[in-house]
Structure formats: structure tokens, C-alpha cells
Amino acid sequence: MFFFFFQAEDGIRDLVRSRGLGDVYKRQGLEILRAVADEFGLLVISEVLGVEHLPLVAEYADVLQIGSRNMQHYPLLLSLIHI
């Protein structure tokens, strides 16, 4: 199992700076995960936080995960039906 952790350049983790690759690099991060998974025969499992993220994550992930906080996010759950 692979875990990717991204940290601020100054080494300090905080709520603003430790939120992954950011909007600009989301596709590149998913491409990295997909390449590693394909190379080692693994699955990509990624959590979907919103409807706007669903098409991009579904393009690269084998399993879409919905967290417990989003179990009543009905627009997101209904969008999953169409994937």
C-alpha cells in the first residue's frame, strides 16, 4: 500500500499548506498515483469530496471512496450513480 504525504516547503505542516498538491496539480497527482499503481499491479483508491471532483477522480481511480462526513451529501451520492 502506498501513501503520499505532501508537506510545506519549510517543513511545517498546517491546515493551509498540507492539503496535497493543490488545485493546479490535482491531475498530475492522480497521474502519478495511476502510473505507480499500474507499474506494481495495485489499485488506486481515492476519496471524492465533492461533485466537482468526481469526473477527474473517476478517470484515474479504480475505487471511489466516500467519507462518513459526505454520507448525507446527496448531490454527490446521486452523481455516483452515473459513473
Helices and strands as residue ranges (DSSP letters): H 26-40, E 45-47, G 51-53, H 54-60, E 63-65, G 68-70, H 74-80
